[in-house]
Amino acid sequence: MKKAYIPLGIFAVLLIFLAIGLTRDPHEIPSPLIGKPAPAFTAPVLGKAGETLSNKNMLGQVWLLNTWASWCVACRVEHPLLVEFVKTNPLPIIGLDYKDKEADGLKWLARYGDPYTRAIVDADGRIGIDFGVYGVPESFLIDKQGIIRYKQIGPFTEEVLREKLVPLIKELQI
């Protein structure tokens, strides 16, 4: 008789996990990199033959690494927000052109505007893998010591920029 309750108990446990999972925001996936040093990288600068940029070049300043690609539909939603954001927020944004062709990335920036202090090329996706990128766009706010302080999965919205990113930037820039 007790064996009959085992499947019911398993079902109840699964139902509880499902209910908990449905209450969570899928954009707030905890990143194991939050509070840890950003992965080291050196990458070619988009459209600048022979020029490279390293995360070491960014030490001493708060900055944002924004992954994007010319083939990314969600990036087209986010991009105008970033173009406007940099007009009023003096934050270096490094664009990581993820698994893209350099010529396509350059055309995309020429067409939609360039909010980046520098855009770098990640043609094989290695830098993105090191940062744990699930898909583009994703962004990482990195402090003056090179520590990742925030991760945005998916495109930024005006609300997230205003209510989460700007206050955190101000706090980190002190």
Salt bridges, closest charged atoms under 4 A:
ASP25 OD1 - HIS27 ND1 3.49
GLU28 OE2 - LYS164 NZ 3.20
GLU51 OE2 - ARG118 NH2 2.96
GLU84 OE2 - LYS87 NZ 2.89
GLU138 OE1 - LYS151 NZ 3.35
ASP143 OD2 - ARG149 NE 2.76
GLU163 OE2 - ARG162 NH2 3.69
